Amino acid sequence: MFNVLADVNWLSVLLAAIVSFIVAGVYFAVIVAKPYVVALGRQDVPAPASSPLTNFGPLVCVAVTTVTSAVLIEALDVTGLGDAVAFGLIVGIGYLTAMTFQIAINPNFPRPLFYGALNAPFFIVTSVLSALLIVAMR
């Protein structure tokens, strides 16, 4: 069932990862930049210095989740765009959003529910977009 790596359209994976990375930049640096700082409790602290890890780490993470989705899409034989949306919602809500809340619910996050609520739309939207791109390019 999971012997599908040869069937994955790697161009679609690359495109979906790049699109997700761009959406992340716009979403977190522009749309929710100020509330995100509040959710982290860092509104009175200077922004941390940029580093290769903070700049490219998210791209690697997005690439891993995109590859995982592509493998599952192939293994599950998701072919229709409606099914791609359903798949993206299941992964975006059921795995990515749930994990974000799970990570945030600890003493190091002063506003865990706010943090989760700010991150959830990004994960849901990019999961659906990635699934649509991967299925459309199968």
C-alpha positions in Angstrom: 0.0 0.0 0.0 2.7 2.5 0.9 5.1 1.6 -2.0 4.1 4.7 -3.8 7.2 6.9 -3.7 7.8 6.3 -7.4 4.2 7.5 -8.1 4.5 10.8 -6.3 4.7 13.8 -8.6 7.7 15.5 -6.9 7.2 18.7 -8.9 3.8 19.0 -7.2 5.4 18.4 -3.8 8.0 21.1 -4.5 5.4 23.5 -5.7 3.1 22.9 -2.7 5.9 23.3 -0.3 7.0 26.6 -1.9 3.4 27.9 -1.9 3.0 26.9 1.8 6.3 28.6 2.7 5.2 31.8 0.9 1.8 31.7 2.6 3.6 31.3 5.9 5.7 34.3 5.3 2.7 36.5 4.5 0.5 35.1 7.2 2.9 35.2 10.1 5.0 38.3 9.1 2.1 40.4 7.9 -1.4 39.2 8.8 -0.9 38.0 12.3 2.5 39.4 13.2 1.3 41.6 16.1 -1.2 39.1 17.6 1.4 36.4 17.3 3.8 38.3 19.5 1.0 38.7 22.0 0.2 35.0 21.9 3.8 34.3 22.7 3.9 36.9 25.5 6.8 38.7 23.8 5.2 42.1 23.2 7.6 43.8 25.6 10.7 41.9 24.3 12.7 42.7 21.2 12.3 40.3 18.4 14.9 37.5 18.4 17.7 37.7 15.8 17.1 35.9 12.6 19.1 32.7 12.0 19.4 30.0 9.3 17.3 27.7 11.6 14.5 30.3 12.0 14.6 31.2 8.3 14.8 27.7 6.7 13.6 25.4 9.4 10.0 26.1 8.6 10.6 25.3 4.9 12.1 21.9 5.9 9.1 21.2 8.1 6.6 22.3 5.4 8.5 20.0 2.9 8.2 17.0 5.3 4.5 17.5 5.9 4.0 18.0 2.1 5.9 14.8 1.2 3.8 12.9 3.9 0.6 14.2 2.4 1.7 13.3 -1.1 2.5 9.8 0.0 -0.8 9.4 1.7 -2.7 10.9 -1.2 -1.1 8.3 -3.5 -1.6 5.4 -1.1 -5.2 6.3 -0.5 -5.7 7.0 -4.3 -7.2 10.4 -3.8 -8.0 11.6 -7.3 -10.9 14.1 -7.1 -10.6 17.7 -6.0 -13.4 17.3 -3.6 -11.6 14.4 -2.0 -8.4 16.5 -2.0 -10.2 19.2 0.0 -11.5 16.6 2.5 -8.1 15.1 2.8 -6.5 18.6 3.4 -9.1 19.4 6.0 -8.6 16.0 7.8 -4.9 16.5 7.9 -5.0 20.3 8.6 -7.5 20.0 11.5 -7.0 16.4 12.7 -3.2 16.4 12.8 -1.6 19.8 12.3 -4.0 22.0 14.2 -4.5 19.4 17.0 -0.7 19.1 17.3 -0.3 22.9 17.5 -2.7 23.1 20.4 -1.0 20.1 22.1 2.4 21.8 21.8 1.1 25.1 23.0 -0.7 23.7 26.1 2.2 23.9 28.4 3.5 26.5 30.9 5.9 28.0 28.3 3.0 29.5 26.3 1.2 32.2 28.2 -1.8 32.1 25.8 -2.0 28.6 24.4 -5.5 28.8 23.1 -4.8 32.1 21.4 -1.6 30.7 19.9 -3.4 27.7 18.6 -6.2 29.8 17.2 -3.7 32.0 15.3 -1.8 29.0 13.9 -4.8 26.9 12.9 -5.9 28.8 9.9 -2.4 28.6 8.4 -2.2 24.9 8.8 -5.7 24.2 7.5 -5.4 26.5 4.5 -1.9 25.2 3.5 -3.0 21.6 4.0 -5.9 22.1 1.7 -3.9 24.0 -0.9 -1.2 21.4 -0.8 -3.7 18.5 -1.3 -5.3 20.4 -4.1 -2.0 21.0 -5.9 -0.8 17.4 -5.4 -4.1 15.9 -6.6 -4.5 18.3 -9.5 -1.0 17.5 -10.8 -1.3 13.7 -10.4 
